[in-house]
Amino acid sequence: MPSFDNPLIVQSDKTLLLDVHAPLAEDARTAIAPFAELEKSPEHIHTYKITPLTLWNASAAGLTPKDVENVLRRFTRYDLPSGIVRGFTETMEKFGKLKLVSINEEKPQSTLFLQVSDKNIYAEIANIKSLKKYLTDTGKGFSLRLEHRGTVKWELIKLGWPVEDTATLADGELLEIELRDCAGGKAGFSAAPRWTVRDYQQNAVEAVFGKQKNTPGLGFGVAALPCGSGKTIVGMAAMALLKTNTLILTTNVAAVHQWIDELLDKTTLERSQIAEYTGAKKAVAPVTIATYQILTWRPEKEGRFPHFDLFRARPWGLVIYDEVHLLPAPVFRVTAELQAVRRLGLTATLIREDGEEDSVFCLVGPKRYDVPWKELESKGWIAEAFCTEVRLSMPDDLKIAYASAPQREKYRIASENPDKATLVLDLVANHPDDHIIIIGQYLEQLQIIAEELDAPLITGKTTNKRREEIYDDFRKGKERVIVVSKVANFAIDLPDASMAVQVSGAFGSRQEEAQRLGRILRPKKRSSFFYTLVSRYTVEEDFASNRQKFLTEQGYKYIIKNWTD
């Protein structure tokens, strides 16, 4: 008999339908998150999909096919489809069929060995043309050179074969670093004098690296934590555990400086031990922090990337990829050579709009740790947030232009709806006690809004010095409202921000939605508000629906309101 209290309907095509009104819906959402991804999230039924990659991530995190089966049986409304559990088993058992090990323990970094446990798989790999130049068939497995470690894993996962990499990792050059019990104040922070690594932050470090250095089978992977939950602390705790030269890659110069400030404030590192490698400064030290932008710069379109030499500049023992879901394709290529180095990816979401999540899996590492956003909110580690989509009509004089425009131009016309500026003024006036970020995609629209609000504007053309002045004024309360372009999507620490108004975005980007909400999730005494402005009866409604998917998966609910003058 069906159990209608149970929220899940499991279908034979590996989709899961979640009835959000069922009593156990939130428990089920949390339980399936490690092995399923959200696809659709309308009002009543949410659709999840189980894929090979989600199952391999689950395997890497220690889940078994039986664990997946138990979760589904616990929450399913009807009997499980015939054969579906066997399908999960067959997919998850692929993880571990191919194992990469060190061939010489005395010189573990010289040559590697790919073990294959099944003779049929062995024969298949031996006949893959794209791998012949990397693998040498020994009759018992395949040997490969160290520098081909990442490339081989990348090629194999594209063919449906994930590699369990257990080969020895290099320690790198020793670096004495400890976390302070008290914030040092060396960066001029106004943080509380005492602090500690939170339980979930320590759990994230241990999930990737074990409880002590050189734990077998660990040393690389991704920790997925909400914006505002202290991903930087996770990185610093990993550095204190491993005590080795560290290369940190992040999204922009402001994020570089935030890493430097945090390291000086909360670790025993001296300023001379930390270097900035950006467009403005190019220094290398035991801890070096670089931007993805400088690494992917090249003087000619088809030329070499001159700054890739940074990867080989020191005997790194740890590479931290901040906002790893943004890892640019050229950096993937050189990252393939860094497989002997411990690696930590930090992100709020592994969603990539180019579908290259499998590249993160095999080159940086599988997702080892994930924690639901709403769980941290319920414990007070991130702010409670109320999400509202406000829909407004297009002005009459733009409706004909919109109707006759090409599809891509329709989105821009709808996004730049001039009435949004008036709505922004209303929202700012209605929240006199909030510190507000207005964020959007199109510069002319942002300039108009900034002028009407008499608020500072940050775009890609704003100098790094001016950006940091504006951010600092906002943190100190000298500015209550700032207007920013997409340059502020990532890795900007504005702890007092309590409201964000999204006036336009990058089409249906789910990762952007997550990051923008994250700007206001630092824990605070008051709730936070996230408004998205959408032109009614336009393509912007469709894109807005897609953007909300990730946040809906995390348990956030959007209220939809109509606005009239």
For each residue, the residues with C-beta under 8 A, 3 or more apart:
1:
2: 77 78
3: 6 76 77
4: 22 77
5: 22 23 24
6: 3 22 24 28 74 75 76 77
7: 18 19 20 22 23 24 25 28 75 77
8: 16 17 18 19 28 32 72 75 76 77
9: 16 17 19 76 77 78
10: 16 72 76 78 80 81 84
11: 14 15 16 17 81
12: 81 82 83 84
13:
14: 11 49 50 51 84 87
15: 11 39 47 48 49 50
16: 8 9 10 11 32 36 47 48 49 50 72
17: 8 9 11 45 46 47 48
18: 7 8 25 28 29 32 45 46 47 48
19: 7 8 9 22 25 44 45 77
20: 7 25 43 44 45 46
21: 25 44
22: 4 5 6 7 19 25 28 77
23: 5 7
24: 5 6 7 27 28 75
25: 7 18 19 20 21 22 28 29
26: 29 30 374 555
27: 24 30 31 75
28: 6 7 8 18 22 24 25 31 32 75
29: 18 25 26 32 33 46 372 553 555
30: 26 27 33 372 375
31: 27 28 71 74 75
32: 8 16 18 28 29 35 36 48 71 72 75
33: 29 30 36 370 372 553
34: 57 58 61 63 370
35: 32 50 54 55 57 58 63 68 71
36: 16 32 33 48 49 50 54
37: 48 49 51 54 553
38: 41 46 47 48 549 550 552 553
39: 15 47 48 49 549
40: 46 47 549
41: 38 46 47 548 549 552 553
42: 45 46 545
43: 20
44: 19 20 21
45: 17 18 19 20 42
46: 17 18 20 29 38 40 41 42 552 553
47: 15 16 17 18 38 39 40 41
48: 15 16 17 18 32 36 37 38 39
49: 14 15 16 36 37 39 54
50: 14 15 16 35 36 54 55 88
51: 14 37 54 55
52: 55 56 91 94 160
53: 56 57 357 358 361
54: 35 36 37 49 50 51 57 58
55: 35 50 51 52 58 59 68 88 91 92 95
56: 52 53 59 60 91 92 94 95 162 361 366
57: 34 35 53 54 60 61 361 366 367
58: 34 35 54 55 61 63 67 68 92
59: 55 56 62 63 64 92 95 96 162
60: 56 57 95 164 221 365 366 367 368
61: 34 57 58 207 366 367 368 369 370
62: 59
63: 34 35 58 59 67 68 92
64: 59 67 68 92
65: 68 69 85 88 89 92 93
66: 69 70
67: 58 63 64 70 71
68: 35 55 58 63 64 65 71 72 85 88 92
69: 65 66 72 73 80 85 88
70: 66 67 73 74
71: 31 32 35 67 68 74 75
72: 8 10 16 32 68 69 75 76 80 85
73: 69 70 76 80
74: 6 31 70 71
75: 6 7 8 24 27 28 31 32 71 72
76: 3 6 8 9 10 72 73 79 80
77: 2 3 4 6 7 8 9 19 22
78: 2 9 10
79: 76
80: 10 69 72 73 76 84 85
81: 10 11 12 84
82: 12
83: 12 86 87
84: 10 12 14 80 81 87 88
85: 65 68 69 72 80 88 89
86: 83 89 90
87: 14 83 84 90 91
88: 50 55 65 68 69 84 85 91 92
89: 65 85 86 92 93
90: 86 87 93 94
91: 52 55 56 87 88 94
92: 55 56 58 59 63 64 65 68 88 89 95
93: 65 89 90 96 97
94: 52 56 90 91 97 160 161 162
95: 55 56 59 60 92 162 164
96: 59 93 99 117 164
97: 93 94 116 117 118 121 161
98: 114 115 116 117 121 125 156 161 162 163 164
99: 96 114 115 117 163 164 165 166
100: 112 113 114 115 149 152 153 163 164 165 166 167
101: 112 113 115 166 167
102: 105 108 109 112 113 167 168
103: 110 111 112 113 143
104: 107 108 110 111
105: 102 108 168
106:
107: 104 110
108: 102 104 105 167 168
109: 102 146 168 170 340
110: 103 104 107 146
111: 103 104 143 144 145 146
112: 100 101 102 103 143 144 145 146 149 167
113: 100 101 102 103 138 141 142 143 144
114: 98 99 100 125 135 141 142 143 144 152 163
115: 98 99 100 101 141
116: 97 98 121 122 125 141 142
117: 96 97 98 99 121
118: 97 121 122
119: 122 123
120: 123 124
121: 97 98 116 117 118 124 125 161
122: 116 118 119 125 126 141
123: 119 120 126 127
124: 120 121 127 128
125: 98 114 116 121 122 128 131 135 142 156 161
126: 122 123 137 142
127: 123 124
128: 124 125 131 132 155 159
129: 132
130: 133 155
131: 125 128 134 135 152 155 156
132: 128 129 135
133: 130
134: 131 144 145 148 151 152 155
135: 114 125 131 132 142 143 144 152
136: 142 143 144
137: 126 142
138: 113 141 142 143
139:
140:
141: 113 114 115 116 122 138
142: 113 114 116 125 126 135 136 137 138
143: 103 111 112 113 114 135 136 138
144: 111 112 113 114 134 135 136 148 149 152
145: 111 112 134 148
146: 109 110 111 112 149 339 340
147: 337
148: 134 144 145 151 152
149: 100 112 144 146 152 153 165 167 336 339 340
150: 153 154 335 336 337 338 339 362 363
151: 134 148 154 155 336
152: 100 114 131 134 135 144 148 149 155 156 163
153: 100 149 150 156 157 163 165 339 362 363
154: 150 151 157 158 332 336 359 362 363
155: 128 130 131 134 151 152 158 159
156: 98 125 131 152 153 159 161 162 163 362
157: 153 154 160 161 162 163 358 361 362
158: 154 155 358
159: 128 155 156
160: 52 94 157
161: 94 97 98 121 125 156 157
162: 56 59 94 95 98 156 157 361 362
163: 98 99 100 114 152 153 156 157 362
164: 60 95 96 98 99 100
165: 99 100 149 153 220 339
166: 99 100 101 216 217
167: 100 101 102 108 112 149 339 340
168: 102 105 108 109
169: 219 220 340 341 342
170: 109 315 317 340 341
171: 174 213 214 244 317
172: 242 244 245 246 315 316 317 318 341 342
173: 244 245 286 314 315 317
174: 171 243 244
175: 239 243 244 245 246 273 286 287 317
176: 243 268
177: 239 240 243 267 268 269
178: 240 267 268
179: 197 236 237 240 266 267 268
180: 183 184 265 266 267 268
181: 194 196
182: 193 194 195
183: 180 189 191 192 193 194 195 265 266
184: 180 187 264 265 266
185: 188 189 193 265
186: 264 265 271
187: 184 260 261 262 264 265
188: 185 261
189: 183 185 261 265
190:
191: 183 195 265
192: 183 195
193: 182 183 185
194: 181 182 183
195: 182 183 191 192 266
196: 181
197: 179 201 202 233 237
198: 201 202 230 233 381
199: 202 203
200: 203 204 225 229 371 376 381
201: 197 198 204 205 225 229 230 233 234 237
202: 197 198 199 205 206 237
203: 199 200 206 207 369
204: 200 201 207 208 223 225 234 368 369 371
205: 201 202 208 209 223 234 237 238 241
206: 202 203 209 210 211
207: 61 203 204 221 223 368 369
208: 204 205 218 219 220 221 222 223 238 344 365 368 369
209: 205 206 213 215 218 219 238 241 242 342 344
210: 206 213 214 215 218
211: 206 215
212: 215 241
213: 171 209 210 241 242 243
214: 171 210
215: 209 210 211 212 218 219
216: 166
217: 166
218: 208 209 210 215 221
219: 169 208 209 215 342 343
220: 165 169 208 342 343 344 364 365
221: 60 207 208 218 343 344 345 364 365 366 367 368 369
222: 208 324 344 345 346 347 350 360 364 365 366 367 368 369
223: 204 205 207 208 231 234 344 345 346 347 367 368 369 370
224: 347 348 349 350 367 369 370 371
225: 200 201 204 229 230 231 234 346 347 348 369 370 371
226: 229 348 371 373 376 382 518 521 554
227: 231 348 382 514 515 517 518 519 521
228: 382 383 518 520 521 522 523
229: 200 201 225 226 371 376 381 382 521
230: 198 201 225 233 234 381
231: 223 225 227 234 235 322 346 347 348
232: 235 236 258 259 262 322 346
233: 197 198 201 230 236 237 262 266
234: 201 204 205 223 225 230 231 237 238 344 346
235: 231 232 238 239 248 259 320 322 344 346
236: 179 232 233 239 240 262 263 266 267
237: 179 197 201 202 205 233 234 240 241
238: 205 208 209 234 235 241 242 318 320 344
239: 175 177 235 236 242 243 244 246 267 287 318 320
240: 177 178 179 236 237 243 267
241: 205 209 212 213 237 238
242: 172 209 213 238 239 246 317 318 342
243: 174 175 176 177 213 239 240
244: 171 172 173 174 175 239 316 317 318 342
245: 172 173 175 286 287 314 315 316 317 318
246: 172 175 239 242 286 287 288 316 317 318 319 320
247: 288 290 310 311 314 316 318 319 320
248: 235 259 287 288 289 290 319 320 322
249: 289 290 291 292 295 319 320 321 322 327 331
250: 255 256 259 289 290 291 292 322 323 491
251: 255 291 292 293 322 323 326 490 491
252: 255 256 291 293 487 490 491
253: 256 257 278 279 280 291 464 467
254: 257 258 464 467 468 471 491 492
255: 250 251 252 258 259 291 322 490 491 492
256: 250 252 253 259 260 276 278 289 290 291
257: 253 254 260 261 276 468
258: 232 254 255 261 262 491 492 493
259: 232 235 248 250 255 256 262 263 289 322
260: 187 256 257 263 264 274 276 289
261: 187 188 189 257 258 264 265
262: 187 232 233 236 258 259 265 266
263: 236 259 260 266 267 269 274 287
264: 184 186 187 260 261 267 269 271 274
265: 180 183 184 185 186 187 189 191 261 262
266: 179 180 183 184 195 233 236 262 263
267: 177 178 179 180 236 239 240 263 264
268: 176 177 178 179 180
269: 177 263 264 273 274 287
270: 273 274
271: 186 264 274
272: 285
273: 175 269 270 285 286 287
274: 260 263 264 269 270 271 285 286 287 288 289
275: 281 283 284 285 287 288 289
276: 256 257 260 280 281 283 288 289 290
277: 281 282 283 284 288 289 290 291 294 307 310
278: 253 256 281 282 290 291 294
279: 253 291 293 294 297
280: 253 276 464
281: 275 276 277 278
282: 277 278 294 307
283: 275 276 277 288
284: 275 277 288 310 313 314
285: 272 273 274 275 288
286: 173 175 245 246 273 274 314
287: 175 239 245 246 248 263 269 273 274 275
288: 246 247 248 274 275 276 277 283 284 285 310 313 314
289: 248 249 250 256 259 260 274 275 276 277
290: 247 248 249 250 256 276 277 278 294 295 307 310
291: 249 250 251 252 253 255 256 277 278 279 294 295
292: 249 250 251 295 296 326 327 328 331
293: 251 252 279 296 297
294: 277 278 279 282 290 291 297 307
295: 249 290 291 292 305 307 308 310 328 330 331 334
296: 292 293 305 328 330 331
297: 279 293 294 305 306 307
298: 301 303 304 305 306
299: 303 306
300: 303
301: 298
302:
303: 298 299 300
304: 298 308
305: 295 296 297 298 308 330 334
306: 297 298 299 309
307: 277 282 290 294 295 297 310
308: 295 304 305 311 334
309: 306 312 313
310: 247 277 284 288 290 295 307 313
311: 247 308 316 334 337 338
312: 309
313: 284 288 309 310
314: 173 245 247 284 286 288
315: 170 172 173 245
316: 172 244 245 246 247 311 319 338 341
317: 170 171 172 173 175 242 244 245 246 341 342
318: 172 238 239 242 244 245 246 247 341 342 343 344
319: 246 247 248 249 316 335 338 341 342 343 344
320: 235 238 239 246 247 248 249 343 344 346
321: 249 324 327 343 344 345 346 364
322: 231 232 235 248 249 250 251 255 259 346 491
323: 250 251 326 346 347 490 491 515
324: 222 321 327 345 346 347 350 360 364
325: 347 349 350 351 352 360 511
326: 251 292 323 490 511
327: 249 292 321 324 331 332 335 345 359 360 364
328: 292 295 296 331 332
329: 332 333 354 356
330: 295 296 305 333 334
331: 249 292 295 296 327 328 334 335
332: 154 327 328 329 335 336 356 359 363
333: 329 330 336
334: 295 305 308 311 330 331 337 338
335: 150 319 327 331 332 338 363 364
336: 149 150 151 154 332 333 339 363
337: 147 150 311 334
338: 150 311 316 319 334 335 341 343
339: 146 149 150 153 165 167 336 363
340: 109 146 149 167 169 170
341: 169 170 172 316 317 318 319 338
342: 169 172 209 219 220 242 244 317 318 319
343: 219 220 221 318 319 320 321 338 364 365
344: 208 209 220 221 222 223 234 235 238 318 319 320 321 365
345: 221 222 223 321 324 327 360 364 365
346: 222 223 225 231 232 234 235 320 321 322 323 324
347: 222 223 224 225 231 323 324 325 350
348: 224 225 226 227 231 511 514 515 518
349: 224 325 510 511 514 550
350: 222 224 324 325 347 357 360 367
351: 325 357 510 511 514 550
352: 325 355 356 357 360 511
353: 509 510 511
354: 329
355: 352
356: 329 332 352 359 360
357: 53 350 351 352 360 361
358: 53 157 158 361 362
359: 154 327 332 356 362 363
360: 222 324 325 327 345 350 352 356 357 363 364 365
361: 53 56 57 157 162 357 358 364 365 366 367
362: 150 153 154 156 157 162 163 358 359
363: 150 153 154 332 335 336 339 359 360
364: 220 221 222 321 324 327 335 343 345 360 361
365: 60 208 220 221 222 343 344 345 360 361 368
366: 56 57 60 61 221 222 361
367: 57 60 61 221 222 223 224 350 361 370
368: 60 61 204 207 208 221 222 223 365
369: 61 203 204 207 208 221 222 223 224 225
370: 33 34 61 223 224 225 367
371: 200 204 224 225 226 229 375 376
372: 29 30 33 375 376 554 555
373: 226 376 377 382 551 554 555 556
374: 26 377 378 554 555 556
375: 30 371 372 378 379
376: 200 226 229 371 372 373 379 381 382
377: 373 374 380 381 382 383 384 385
378: 374 375
379: 375 376
380: 377 523
381: 198 200 229 230 376 377 523
382: 226 227 228 229 373 376 377 521 522 523
383: 228 377 498 520 521 522 523 524 526 527 528
384: 377 527 528
385: 377 517 520 521 527 528 529 530 556
386: 527 528 529 530 559
387: 517 530 532 548 551 556 557 558 559
388: 529 530 531 532 558 559 560 561
389: 531 532 534 544 548 558 559 560 561
390: 423 427 531 532 533 534 561 562 563
391: 534 535 536 541 560 561 562 563
392: 417 419 420 423 533 534 535 536 562 563 564
393: 419 535 536 537
394: 398 399 402 413 414 417 419 535 536 537 538
395: 398 399 417 418 419
396: 399
397: 400 401
398: 394 395 401 402 413 417 418
399: 394 395 396 402 403
400: 397 403 404
401: 397 398 404 405 413
402: 394 398 399 405 410 413 414 538
403: 399 400
404: 400 401
405: 401 402 409 410 413
406: 409 410
407: 410 411 539
408: 411 412
409: 405 406 412 413
410: 402 405 406 407 413 414 538 539
411: 407 408 414 415 507 538 539 540 543
412: 408 409 415 416 442
413: 394 398 401 402 405 409 410 416 417 538
414: 394 402 410 411 417 535 538 539 540
415: 411 412 440 441 442 445 503 504 505 535 540
416: 412 413 420 442 444 445 504
417: 392 394 395 398 413 414 420 533 535
418: 395 398 421 448
419: 392 393 394 395 422 423
420: 392 416 417 423 424 445 449 503 504 533
421: 418 424 425 445 448 449 452
422: 419 425 426 565
423: 390 392 419 420 426 427 533 563
424: 420 421 427 428 438 449 452 453 501 503 533
425: 421 422 428 429 452 453
426: 422 423 429 430 563
427: 390 423 424 430 431 499 501 531
428: 424 425 431 436 453 481 501
429: 425 426 432
430: 426 427
431: 427 428 434 436 499 529
432: 429
433: 526
434: 431 480 498 499 526 529
435: 474 477 480 481 494 496 497 498 499
436: 428 431 480 481 482 497 498 499 500 501
437: 481 482 483 484 488 494 497 499 500 501 519 520
438: 424 446 449 450 453 455 481 482 483 484 500 501 503
439: 483 484 485 486 488 489 500 501 502 503 516 519
440: 415 445 446 449 483 485 486 502 503 504 505
441: 415 445 485 486 504 505 506
442: 412 415 416 445 446 504
443: 446 447 459 485
444: 416 447 448
445: 415 416 420 421 440 441 442 448 449 503 504
446: 438 440 442 443 449 450 457 459 483 484 485 503
447: 443 444 450 451 457
448: 418 421 444 445 451 452
449: 420 421 424 438 440 445 446 452 453 455 483 503
450: 438 446 447 453 454 455 456 457 483
451: 447 448 454
452: 421 424 425 448 449
453: 424 425 428 438 449 450 481 483
454: 450 451
455: 438 449 450 479 481 482 483
456: 450 470 473 479 482 483
457: 446 447 450 462 482 483 484
458: 462 466 467 470 482 483 484 485 487 488
459: 443 446 462 484 485 487
460: 485 487
461:
462: 457 458 459 466 467 470 487
463: 466 467
464: 253 254 280 467 468
465: 468 469
466: 458 462 463 469 470
467: 253 254 458 462 463 464 470 471 487
468: 254 257 464 465 471 472
469: 465 466 472 473
470: 456 458 462 466 467 473 474 479 482
471: 254 467 468 474 475 482 492 494
472: 468 469 475 476
473: 456 469 470 476 478 479
474: 435 470 471 477 478 479 482 494 496 497
475: 471 472 494 495 496
476: 472 473
477: 435 474 480 496
478: 473 474
479: 455 456 470 473 474 482
480: 434 435 436 477
481: 428 435 436 437 438 453 455
482: 436 437 438 455 456 457 458 470 471 474 479
483: 437 438 439 440 446 449 450 453 455 456 457 458
484: 437 438 439 446 457 458 459 487 488
485: 439 440 441 443 446 458 459 460 488
486: 439 440 441 489 506 512
487: 252 458 459 460 462 467 484
488: 437 439 458 484 485 492 519
489: 439 486 512 515 516
490: 251 252 255 323 326 515
491: 250 251 252 254 255 258 322 323
492: 254 255 258 471 488 519
493: 258 522
494: 435 437 471 474 475 497 519 522
495: 475 522 524
496: 435 474 475 477 522 524
497: 435 436 437 474 494 500 519 520 522 528
498: 383 434 435 436 520 524 526 527 528 529
499: 427 431 434 435 436 437 520 528 529 530 531
500: 436 437 438 439 497 516 517 519 520 528 529 530 531
501: 424 427 428 436 437 438 439 531 533
502: 439 440 505 516 530 531 532 533
503: 415 420 424 438 439 440 445 446 449 533
504: 415 416 420 440 441 442 445 533
505: 415 440 441 502 509 512 513 516 532 543 547
506: 441 486 509 512
507: 411 543
508: 542 543 544 545 546 547
509: 353 505 506 512 513 547
510: 349 351 353 513 514 546 547 549 550
511: 325 326 348 349 351 352 353 514 515 550
512: 486 489 505 506 509 515 516 547
513: 505 509 510 516 517 547 548 550 551
514: 227 348 349 351 510 511 517 518 550 551
515: 227 323 348 489 490 511 512 518 519
516: 439 489 500 502 505 512 513 519 530
517: 227 385 387 500 513 514 520 521 530 551 556
518: 226 227 228 348 514 515 521
519: 227 437 439 488 492 494 497 500 515 516
520: 228 383 385 437 497 498 499 500 517 528 529 530
521: 226 227 228 229 382 383 385 517 518 528
522: 228 382 383 493 494 495 496 497
523: 228 380 381 382 383
524: 383 495 496 498 528
525:
526: 383 433 434 498
527: 383 384 385 386 498
528: 383 384 385 386 497 498 499 500 520 521 524
529: 385 386 388 431 434 498 499 500 520
530: 385 386 387 388 499 500 502 516 517 520
531: 388 389 390 427 499 500 501 502
532: 387 388 389 390 502 505 544 547 558
533: 390 392 417 420 423 424 501 502 503 504
534: 389 390 391 392 538 540 541 544
535: 391 392 393 394 414 415 417 538 540 541
536: 391 392 393 394 541 562
537: 393 394 541
538: 394 402 410 411 413 414 534 535 541
539: 407 410 411 414 542 543
540: 411 414 415 534 535 543 544
541: 391 534 535 536 537 538 544 545
542: 508 539 545 546
543: 411 505 507 508 539 540 546 547
544: 389 508 532 534 540 541 547 548
545: 42 508 541 542 548 549
546: 508 510 542 543 549
547: 505 508 509 510 512 513 532 543 544 550
548: 41 387 389 513 544 545 551 552 558
549: 38 39 40 41 510 545 546 552 553
550: 38 349 351 510 511 513 514 547 553 554
551: 373 387 513 514 517 548 554 556 558
552: 38 41 46 548 549 555 556 557 558
553: 29 33 37 38 41 46 549 550
554: 226 372 373 374 550 551
555: 26 29 372 373 374 552
556: 373 374 385 387 517 551 552
557: 387 552
558: 387 388 389 532 548 551 552
559: 386 387 388 389
560: 388 389 391
561: 388 389 390 391
562: 390 391 392 536
563: 390 391 392 423 426
564: 392
565: 422
